[in-house]
Amino acid sequence: MRSLFRRLLLLFHALRYGARLVWLAAPQHHKLRWAATLASRLHESDSARASVHGALPQLGPLASAFATALADHPELATGTVHDVIDAVEHMQAPLTPPEVERALVAAFGRPLAALFASIDLTPARNGFAEQTHIAQLIDPIDGHCNVTIKVLRLAEVEQIGDEAALLRWVARWLEKFSGTARRLELRALAQSFTQELLRRFDLRAEAANLSQTGHHFDNDKRIAVPNVIWDLCTPTTLTVQRIETLSVANVVGLHAHHIKLATLAAHIIEVVSEQAFEHGFFHAALDAERVRVSIEPDSLGRLVLADFAIMSSLSSQERQFFVHGASALFEQNYGRLADLHRNAGHVPSTTRTEVLEAELRTRAEAHFADEPEQRSAGALFHHLLHAVQPFEGAVSARLANAQRSFEQAEALARALHPGVDTWNIARRTLGDIARRDLGHRGWIKRISEELPHLAHIVPRLPQLAVRYLQHQHDLAPQQQRAELAHELGREYRRTRALLWACAVCGAVLGAGAILLVQ
């Protein structure tokens, strides 16, 4: 009901201010006559109608091209949405201390004095529809006393939900009256936009993302992931271990704590690459504000990634394509990369391999001609994914998100330490991931993934074998049936002899072991 009311309110204001604009433009003493004359002349004028009809086709291609670009590359809309939110979040007014206290008491179900030895009700950080507070627990939880609490501003979240519903309503009506809107699937785009926007305010999901990332990088000396205090996590609050940090952009502060910038820049490339292409779970919007550095004695110099609400994932097939495709690209093996594109379904089946190989070579060779310190792995990976576009091919939006995340990490590392060799760091990191994927660990991992399927298939093998032999028996002539029966008898005798031999050998070895022990 409130969403419907907001739609009617929007229509009312559009009509109100449109009419008011015409009214203000009219002469002081002849407003009604002037407005009526203006309407009649516009209606009767052929030139006015021609101008309107001439202007709409000029505006149409712009809107159509923009919507088509978003439909083909939704990761651009995602990045733009988060960039805009980050730009306007400082304009939002935080909750006052009494309002914060009421919100926390309602979330935790008990007075703050029963939980916290101290809590700062003034936000340490004010974000978009959320704010962060620092507190100290009376009794440690999971060994942690100092915590950070993120609190949602529910009124603003509800308003954002209403605005998103209004957007979907407009998209639905546009699809009813416009064939172009139906072709571009504006409702699906509006739904995707809504999900991406509201995902920022799902604190339970953010806690789960944070916990999973901590599991991926457990005991890793390059990164410190704050622990989640699950007992104090609710739909409106997220409580995590507090780690004293500095922004990665605070170069002066990092120097003051004797943190090596070159090592830190290399760790940014390595961690982001492993996040996306080994674990398949990564930050989809990475910038200097979301990358911080620990200044605590126990974890000094480690990366601390923030804002785990904006995460994305890659499937096993997407991750393997990028890792092995990047390795082939670094080795300038364009034929293998073209085959990987074809096998992944990124190009139509009619695409000739040698033509795709030539396109990849044309795009990539310019990067190898640069000096090593000037090469950009992120720019090279852009061609890895988008070289299929001239052939009416495309990669998934998640792969494009992963490439964009790596490009942001590379830019961040170079801004932190301009002399860092991001090209060779990325080459080494992805090469290590590829070797682990093809080595015994990757083999064991794939076997473990197939075991649940084998558990259902193996018990049925005798039955399937009997059915197959019966089918062959019905099709084969009499002589072949006799030969088949003879072969089955011989194999049966061999199997029985082998089993007896194994039993005897096992008994002998067991008896020998017992005698040796005695």
KAKA-V90532 format. One record per backbone hydrogen bond with DSSP energy under -1.0 kcal/mol. NH is the residue of the N-H (numbers start at 1). CO is the residue of the C=O. If there is no record, write none. Layout:
NH/CO ; NH/CO
//
This chain:
5/1 ; 6/2 ; 7/3 ; 8/4 ; 9/5 ; 10/6 ; 11/7 ; 12/8 ; 13/9 ; 14/10 ; 15/11 ; 16/12 ; 17/13 ; 18/14 ; 19/15 ; 20/16 ; 21/17 ; 22/18 ; 23/19 ; 24/20 ; 25/21 ; 34/30 ; 35/31 ; 36/32 ; 37/33 ; 38/34 ; 39/35 ; 40/36 ; 41/37 ; 42/38 ; 43/39 ; 44/40 ; 45/41 ; 49/45 ; 50/46 ; 51/47 ; 52/48 ; 53/49 ; 54/50 ; 55/51 ; 56/52 ; 59/55 ; 60/56 ; 61/57 ; 63/59 ; 64/60 ; 65/61 ; 66/62 ; 67/63 ; 68/64 ; 69/65 ; 70/66 ; 71/67 ; 72/68 ; 73/69 ; 76/73 ; 78/74 ; 79/75 ; 80/76 ; 81/77 ; 82/78 ; 83/79 ; 84/80 ; 85/81 ; 86/82 ; 87/83 ; 88/84 ; 89/85 ; 91/88 ; 92/89 ; 100/96 ; 101/97 ; 102/98 ; 103/99 ; 104/100 ; 105/101 ; 106/102 ; 107/103 ; 108/104 ; 109/105 ; 114/111 ; 115/112 ; 116/112 ; 117/136 ; 118/136 ; 120/134 ; 124/132 ; 125/132 ; 127/130 ; 131/151 ; 132/125 ; 133/149 ; 135/147 ; 136/118 ; 137/145 ; 138/115 ; 141/144 ; 144/141 ; 147/135 ; 148/240 ; 149/133 ; 150/238 ; 151/131 ; 152/236 ; 153/129 ; 157/153 ; 158/154 ; 159/155 ; 160/156 ; 161/157 ; 162/158 ; 163/159 ; 164/160 ; 165/161 ; 166/162 ; 167/163 ; 168/164 ; 169/165 ; 170/166 ; 171/167 ; 172/168 ; 173/169 ; 174/170 ; 175/171 ; 176/172 ; 177/173 ; 178/174 ; 182/178 ; 183/179 ; 184/180 ; 186/181 ; 189/185 ; 190/186 ; 191/187 ; 192/188 ; 193/189 ; 194/190 ; 195/191 ; 196/192 ; 197/193 ; 198/194 ; 199/195 ; 200/197 ; 201/198 ; 202/199 ; 203/201 ; 206/202 ; 207/203 ; 208/204 ; 209/205 ; 210/206 ; 211/207 ; 212/208 ; 213/209 ; 214/210 ; 215/211 ; 216/212 ; 217/213 ; 218/215 ; 220/217 ; 224/303 ; 229/239 ; 230/228 ; 232/229 ; 233/230 ; 234/237 ; 238/150 ; 240/148 ; 241/227 ; 242/146 ; 246/293 ; 248/291 ; 250/247 ; 251/249 ; 254/250 ; 255/251 ; 256/252 ; 257/253 ; 258/255 ; 259/254 ; 264/260 ; 265/261 ; 266/262 ; 267/263 ; 268/264 ; 269/265 ; 270/266 ; 271/267 ; 272/268 ; 273/269 ; 274/270 ; 275/271 ; 276/272 ; 277/273 ; 278/274 ; 279/274 ; 281/275 ; 282/312 ; 284/310 ; 290/287 ; 292/304 ; 293/246 ; 294/302 ; 295/244 ; 301/294 ; 302/299 ; 303/222 ; 304/292 ; 306/290 ; 311/309 ; 312/282 ; 314/280 ; 319/315 ; 320/316 ; 321/317 ; 322/318 ; 323/319 ; 324/320 ; 325/321 ; 326/322 ; 327/323 ; 328/324 ; 329/325 ; 330/326 ; 331/327 ; 332/329 ; 333/328 ; 334/332 ; 337/333 ; 338/334 ; 339/335 ; 340/336 ; 341/337 ; 342/338 ; 343/339 ; 344/340 ; 345/342 ; 346/341 ; 351/348 ; 356/352 ; 357/353 ; 358/354 ; 359/355 ; 360/356 ; 361/357 ; 362/358 ; 363/359 ; 364/360 ; 365/361 ; 367/364 ; 368/364 ; 369/365 ; 374/371 ; 380/376 ; 381/377 ; 382/378 ; 383/379 ; 384/380 ; 385/381 ; 386/382 ; 387/383 ; 389/386 ; 391/388 ; 392/389 ; 393/388 ; 394/346 ; 400/396 ; 401/397 ; 402/398 ; 403/399 ; 404/400 ; 405/401 ; 406/402 ; 407/403 ; 408/404 ; 409/405 ; 410/406 ; 411/407 ; 412/408 ; 413/409 ; 414/410 ; 415/411 ; 416/412 ; 417/413 ; 420/417 ; 422/420 ; 425/421 ; 426/422 ; 427/423 ; 428/424 ; 429/425 ; 430/426 ; 431/427 ; 432/428 ; 433/429 ; 434/430 ; 435/431 ; 436/432 ; 437/433 ; 438/434 ; 439/435 ; 442/436 ; 443/439 ; 444/440 ; 445/441 ; 446/442 ; 447/443 ; 448/444 ; 449/445 ; 450/446 ; 451/447 ; 454/450 ; 455/451 ; 457/453 ; 458/454 ; 460/457 ; 461/458 ; 464/460 ; 465/461 ; 466/462 ; 467/463 ; 468/464 ; 469/465 ; 470/466 ; 471/467 ; 472/468 ; 473/469 ; 474/470 ; 475/471 ; 476/472 ; 481/477 ; 482/478 ; 483/479 ; 484/480 ; 485/481 ; 486/482 ; 487/483 ; 488/484 ; 489/485 ; 490/486 ; 491/487 ; 492/488 ; 493/489 ; 494/490 ; 495/491 ; 496/492 ; 497/493 ; 498/494 ; 499/495 ; 500/496 ; 501/497 ; 502/498 ; 503/499 ; 504/500 ; 505/501 ; 506/502 ; 507/503 ; 508/504 ; 509/505 ; 510/506 ; 511/507 ; 512/508 ; 513/509 ; 514/510 ; 515/511 ; 516/512 ; 517/513 ; 518/514
//
